Amino acid sequence: MPGIADVARLAGVSKATASRALTGTGYVSEATRNKVRAAAASLNYVASTSAVSLSTGRTHNIGVVMPYLNRWFFAEVLEGIQVELLERGLDLTLYDAKPGTRGRQRIFDDYLARKRFDGLIAVGLEPDDNELERLVSIGFPVVSVVGSGDATTVVEIDDDYAARRATEHLVELGHRDIAFIGGGDATTQSAQVDRRRVSGYFNAMKAAGMSANARHIVSEVTLPGAYAAAVDALGDARTRPTAIVATCDEVAIGAIIAARRLGVQVPSDLSVIGIDDHEFAEMFSLTTLQQSPREQGRIAVERLLEHLEDPDLPTTVERLPARLVVRSSTAALDPRRTTGAIDRREADHAR
């Protein structure tokens, strides 16, 4: 296997010059740099990571820490990160930090502190755990995909807007009895994304003059969890909503499956809208607010490299737009249902 000495000999330069030409450190004329690169190419020489690290002080490796690997959003973000890093010739070290596990604790207490990378991309870490602050205190640049505060640069979608726009779509179709499903309530732990989306829903209902009709159906943010919650919510025709805003597409799909098994027709009896444009959204003809997790991952790499080049660069929050994609899971409210569950609840309340 050829080494740097072989490259230097073929290019007619010293080993130090060959190293500078290939790593980009120190001054080397353009002509010499081209000559060294041509020699390296002809020998199929690839600089080892350790050699580059010794000469530049960088590992050319980016760490990525995320709580789940098998969920659609996180897998898509990771794909975007990996593609961008490969384009730039950088390595990736992945940390699977499942919440509540001993492994996650060891990652934050030990592995990340070893600084085996130049910077870190944190995906979906909750600020309540003070984990982002711990990462920043270690001393290398950190960019978050989904986050809050100003401890790191953040790349995300506008979750409040996405939920507001989803709710407004149903209001525009004539629905008054619109429920939100997914995430915990005020007394339980829920992800900041779900809290923002719940807030966007309530804001839209208030803007439409329908605050009294708003209701949040608490459920796990999984397809089975949403299915179970939706069975309870849709089982009683007297209190059944005419439309549902789901915190994400997986929750929306769980609600659609529950409706089908209960004999509730979507969208004639029940309109359902999600947020994500999950890979299964088209299969279920799901109306949704489309986001691009891969693009968030790609942009996160760009922002991290900018912080590596300029450590004094201020942190920013970059919110990508979410676009309404209308399919056939939502429809205009049947006029015959305008005196439905709301009026029955109001009558019960009056009694």
C-alpha positions as CSV (number, residue, x, y, z in Angstrom):
1,M,0.0,0.0,0.0
2,P,1.5,3.3,-1.0
3,G,2.4,5.9,1.7
4,I,3.0,9.6,1.8
5,A,6.7,9.0,1.1
6,D,5.8,7.3,-2.2
7,V,3.6,10.2,-3.2
8,A,6.3,12.7,-2.3
9,R,8.9,10.8,-4.3
10,L,6.7,10.6,-7.4
11,A,5.8,14.3,-7.2
12,G,9.5,15.3,-6.5
13,V,8.7,17.1,-3.3
14,S,9.4,16.6,0.4
15,K,7.0,14.5,2.6
16,A,6.1,17.7,4.5
17,T,5.1,19.5,1.3
18,A,3.1,16.5,0.0
19,S,1.3,16.3,3.4
20,R,0.5,20.1,3.2
21,A,-0.7,19.7,-0.3
22,L,-3.1,16.9,0.5
23,T,-4.4,18.2,3.8
24,G,-4.7,21.8,2.8
25,T,-2.6,23.0,5.8
26,G,0.1,25.6,5.2
27,Y,1.1,27.3,2.0
28,V,1.7,25.2,-1.1
29,S,1.6,26.7,-4.6
30,E,-1.3,25.7,-6.8
31,A,1.1,24.0,-9.3
32,T,2.7,21.9,-6.6
33,R,-0.6,21.0,-5.1
34,N,-1.9,19.8,-8.4
35,K,1.3,17.8,-9.0
36,V,1.0,16.1,-5.6
37,R,-2.7,15.3,-6.1
38,A,-1.9,13.8,-9.5
39,A,0.8,11.7,-7.9
40,A,-1.6,10.5,-5.2
41,A,-4.3,9.7,-7.7
42,S,-1.9,7.7,-9.8
43,L,-0.8,5.6,-6.8
44,N,-4.4,5.3,-5.4
45,Y,-3.2,6.9,-2.2
46,V,-5.7,7.9,0.4
47,A,-4.6,9.8,3.5
48,S,-5.5,8.0,6.7
49,T,-7.8,9.7,9.1
50,S,-5.2,9.6,11.8
51,A,-2.6,11.2,9.6
52,V,-4.9,14.0,8.6
53,S,-5.9,14.5,12.2
54,L,-2.3,14.8,13.3
55,S,-1.5,17.4,10.6
56,T,-4.7,19.5,10.9
57,G,-5.9,18.9,14.5
58,R,-9.2,17.7,13.1
59,T,-10.7,14.2,12.9
60,H,-12.8,14.9,9.8
61,N,-15.5,13.0,11.7
62,I,-18.9,14.3,12.7
63,G,-20.9,12.8,15.6
64,V,-24.6,12.3,15.4
65,V,-26.7,11.6,18.5
66,M,-30.5,10.7,18.2
67,P,-33.0,9.0,20.5
68,Y,-34.4,6.6,17.8
69,L,-33.1,4.9,14.7
70,N,-36.2,3.0,13.7
71,R,-38.6,5.9,13.4
72,W,-39.3,7.5,10.1
73,F,-38.4,11.1,10.9
74,F,-35.0,10.2,12.5
75,A,-34.1,7.7,9.8
76,E,-34.8,10.4,7.2
77,V,-32.8,13.0,9.0
78,L,-29.9,10.5,9.3
79,E,-30.1,9.8,5.6
80,G,-29.8,13.5,4.8
81,I,-26.8,13.9,7.1
82,Q,-25.0,10.9,5.7
83,V,-25.4,11.9,2.1
84,E,-24.1,15.4,2.8
85,L,-21.2,14.2,4.8
86,L,-20.2,11.7,2.1
87,E,-20.3,14.5,-0.5
88,R,-17.9,16.4,1.6
89,G,-15.6,13.4,2.3
90,L,-16.4,13.4,6.1
91,D,-16.9,10.4,8.4
92,L,-19.9,9.9,10.7
93,T,-20.1,8.4,14.1
94,L,-23.6,7.5,15.2
95,Y,-24.8,7.4,18.8
96,D,-28.2,5.7,19.5
97,A,-29.3,7.4,22.7
98,K,-32.6,5.7,23.5
99,P,-34.4,7.6,26.3
100,G,-34.3,6.1,29.7
101,T,-31.5,3.6,29.0
102,R,-28.2,3.1,30.6
103,G,-26.6,3.3,27.2
104,R,-27.9,6.9,26.8
105,Q,-26.4,7.9,30.1
106,R,-23.0,6.4,29.2
107,I,-23.1,8.2,25.9
108,F,-23.4,11.6,27.6
109,D,-21.2,10.8,30.6
110,D,-18.4,9.1,28.7
111,Y,-18.3,8.7,24.9
112,L,-19.2,12.2,23.8
113,A,-16.7,13.7,26.2
114,R,-13.8,11.9,24.4
115,K,-14.2,14.3,21.5
116,R,-13.5,11.8,18.7
117,F,-15.2,14.2,16.2
118,D,-15.0,17.8,15.2
119,G,-18.6,18.7,15.9
120,L,-21.9,17.1,16.7
121,I,-25.5,17.1,15.3
122,A,-28.1,16.4,18.0
123,V,-31.4,15.2,16.6
124,G,-34.6,15.6,18.8
125,L,-32.9,16.1,22.2
126,E,-35.3,17.4,24.8
127,P,-34.1,20.6,26.5
128,D,-35.7,19.5,29.8
129,D,-32.9,17.0,30.2
130,N,-30.2,19.7,30.0
131,E,-28.4,17.4,27.6
132,L,-27.8,20.1,24.9
133,E,-26.1,22.3,27.5
134,R,-23.9,19.4,28.5
135,L,-22.9,18.9,24.9
136,V,-22.1,22.6,24.4
137,S,-20.0,22.7,27.6
138,I,-17.7,20.0,26.2
139,G,-16.4,22.7,23.8
140,F,-17.1,21.6,20.2
141,P,-19.7,23.1,17.8
142,V,-23.2,21.6,18.1
143,V,-26.2,22.0,15.7
144,S,-29.6,20.7,16.6
145,V,-32.3,19.3,14.3
146,V,-35.4,20.3,16.3
147,G,-34.5,22.2,19.4
148,S,-35.2,25.3,21.5
149,G,-33.3,28.1,23.1
150,D,-30.1,29.7,21.9
151,A,-27.5,27.2,23.1
152,T,-27.1,25.8,19.6
153,T,-28.0,26.6,16.0
154,V,-31.3,24.9,15.3
155,V,-32.8,23.5,12.0
156,E,-36.5,22.5,12.1
157,I,-39.9,23.2,10.7
158,D,-42.3,25.7,12.1
159,D,-44.4,23.2,14.2
160,D,-46.8,25.8,15.4
161,Y,-47.6,27.0,11.9
162,A,-47.9,23.4,10.6
163,A,-50.6,22.6,13.2
164,R,-52.3,25.9,12.7
165,R,-52.5,25.4,8.9
166,A,-53.7,21.8,9.3
167,T,-56.5,23.1,11.6
168,E,-57.4,26.0,9.3
169,H,-57.7,23.5,6.4
170,L,-60.5,21.7,8.3
171,V,-62.1,24.9,9.4
172,E,-62.2,26.0,5.7
173,L,-64.0,22.8,5.0
174,G,-66.8,23.7,7.4
175,H,-65.8,21.6,10.4
176,R,-66.5,22.9,13.9
177,D,-65.9,19.8,16.0
178,I,-62.2,19.4,15.4
179,A,-60.1,17.4,17.9
180,F,-56.3,17.1,18.2
181,I,-54.8,13.7,18.8
182,G,-51.2,12.9,20.0
183,G,-48.8,13.8,22.7
184,G,-49.2,14.2,26.4
185,D,-51.3,16.7,28.3
186,A,-50.1,19.4,30.7
187,T,-49.5,16.9,33.5
188,T,-47.5,14.3,31.5
189,Q,-44.1,14.4,29.7
190,S,-44.4,15.1,26.0
191,A,-41.9,16.1,23.3
192,Q,-41.5,19.8,22.6
193,V,-42.6,19.2,19.0
194,D,-45.9,17.9,20.2
195,R,-46.3,20.7,22.6
196,R,-45.8,23.2,19.8
197,R,-48.2,21.5,17.6
198,V,-50.9,21.3,20.3
199,S,-50.4,25.0,20.8
200,G,-50.8,25.7,17.1
201,Y,-54.0,23.8,17.1
202,F,-55.5,25.6,20.0
203,N,-54.4,29.0,18.5
204,A,-56.2,28.2,15.3
205,M,-59.3,27.1,17.1
206,K,-59.3,30.3,19.1
207,A,-58.7,32.4,15.9
208,A,-61.8,30.7,14.4
209,G,-63.9,31.5,17.4
210,M,-64.1,27.8,18.4
211,S,-62.1,27.6,21.6
212,A,-65.0,26.1,23.4
213,N,-65.0,23.2,20.9
214,A,-61.3,22.4,21.1
215,R,-60.2,19.2,22.7
216,H,-56.9,17.3,23.0
217,I,-57.0,13.5,22.8
218,V,-53.9,12.3,24.6
219,S,-52.1,9.4,22.9
220,E,-48.6,8.0,22.5
221,V,-46.9,9.3,19.3
222,T,-47.0,5.9,17.7
223,L,-49.3,4.1,15.3
224,P,-50.6,1.6,17.9
225,G,-50.9,4.2,20.6
226,A,-52.9,6.5,18.3
227,Y,-55.1,3.6,17.2
228,A,-56.0,2.8,20.8
229,A,-56.7,6.4,21.7
230,A,-58.8,6.9,18.5
231,V,-60.9,3.8,19.2
232,D,-61.9,5.3,22.5
233,A,-62.5,8.8,21.0
234,L,-64.5,7.6,17.9
235,G,-66.5,4.7,19.5
236,D,-69.3,6.9,20.8
237,A,-71.2,8.6,18.0
238,R,-72.6,11.1,20.5
239,T,-69.2,12.6,21.2
240,R,-67.3,11.7,18.0
241,P,-65.6,14.7,16.3
242,T,-66.1,15.4,12.6
243,A,-62.4,16.0,12.0
244,I,-59.0,15.2,13.6
245,V,-55.7,17.0,13.5
246,A,-52.9,14.5,14.3
247,T,-49.6,15.5,15.7
248,C,-47.9,13.4,13.0
249,D,-48.8,11.1,10.1
250,E,-48.2,7.9,12.1
251,V,-50.8,9.1,14.6
252,A,-53.1,10.1,11.7
253,I,-52.8,6.7,10.1
254,G,-53.5,5.0,13.5
255,A,-56.7,7.1,13.7
256,I,-57.8,6.2,10.2
257,I,-57.3,2.5,10.9
258,A,-59.4,2.8,14.1
259,A,-62.1,4.7,12.2
260,R,-62.3,1.9,9.5
261,R,-62.6,-0.8,12.1
262,L,-65.4,1.1,13.8
263,G,-67.3,1.6,10.5
264,V,-66.6,5.3,10.5
265,Q,-66.0,6.4,6.9
266,V,-63.1,8.6,6.1
267,P,-63.6,11.3,4.9
268,S,-67.5,11.3,4.6
269,D,-67.9,10.7,8.4
270,L,-64.5,11.9,9.6
271,S,-61.8,14.0,8.1
272,V,-58.2,13.3,9.2
273,I,-55.1,15.4,8.6
274,G,-51.5,14.8,9.7
275,I,-48.1,16.5,9.7
276,D,-45.0,15.0,8.0
277,D,-45.8,13.5,4.6
278,H,-44.6,10.1,5.9
279,E,-43.7,7.4,3.3
280,F,-47.1,5.8,4.0
281,A,-49.1,9.0,3.6
282,E,-49.8,8.4,-0.1
283,M,-50.9,4.8,0.6
284,F,-53.6,6.1,3.0
285,S,-54.5,9.0,0.8
286,L,-53.6,11.2,3.8
287,T,-53.9,15.0,3.7
288,T,-50.9,16.3,5.5
289,L,-48.4,19.2,6.0
290,Q,-45.3,18.1,4.2
291,Q,-41.9,18.5,5.7
292,S,-38.5,17.2,4.5
293,P,-36.4,15.6,7.3
294,R,-33.6,14.8,4.7
295,E,-33.3,18.5,3.9
296,Q,-33.1,19.3,7.6
297,G,-30.3,16.8,8.0
298,R,-28.4,18.2,5.0
299,I,-28.8,21.8,6.2
300,A,-27.6,20.8,9.7
301,V,-24.3,19.6,8.2
302,E,-23.9,22.9,6.3
303,R,-24.5,24.9,9.5
304,L,-22.2,22.8,11.5
305,L,-19.3,23.2,9.0
306,E,-19.9,27.0,9.1
307,H,-19.5,26.9,12.9
308,L,-16.3,24.9,12.5
309,E,-14.9,27.5,10.1
310,D,-15.9,30.4,12.4
311,P,-16.3,29.4,16.1
312,D,-17.5,33.0,16.8
313,L,-20.5,32.6,14.5
314,P,-23.7,33.4,16.4
315,T,-26.4,30.6,16.8
316,T,-29.5,30.8,14.6
317,V,-32.9,29.2,14.3
318,E,-33.8,28.1,10.8
319,R,-37.4,27.1,10.3
320,L,-38.2,25.4,7.0
321,P,-41.7,25.8,5.5
322,A,-44.3,23.0,5.7
323,R,-46.5,22.7,2.6
324,L,-50.2,21.6,2.6
325,V,-50.7,18.4,0.5
326,V,-54.4,17.7,0.0
327,R,-55.4,14.1,-0.6
328,S,-58.6,12.3,0.1
329,S,-58.6,11.9,3.9
330,T,-60.3,15.4,4.3
331,A,-63.5,16.6,2.8
332,A,-66.1,19.3,3.3
333,L,-68.4,18.7,6.3
334,D,-71.8,17.1,5.3
335,P,-74.4,19.8,6.1
336,R,-76.5,17.1,7.8
337,R,-73.8,16.8,10.5
338,T,-73.7,20.4,11.5
339,T,-75.8,19.6,14.5
340,G,-73.7,16.8,15.8
341,A,-71.6,16.1,18.8
342,I,-71.0,19.7,19.7
343,D,-74.7,20.5,20.1
344,R,-75.2,17.3,22.1
345,R,-72.3,18.2,24.5
346,E,-73.7,21.7,24.8
347,A,-77.2,20.3,25.6
348,D,-75.7,18.0,28.2
349,H,-73.8,20.8,29.7
350,A,-77.0,23.0,29.9
351,R,-78.8,20.2,31.8
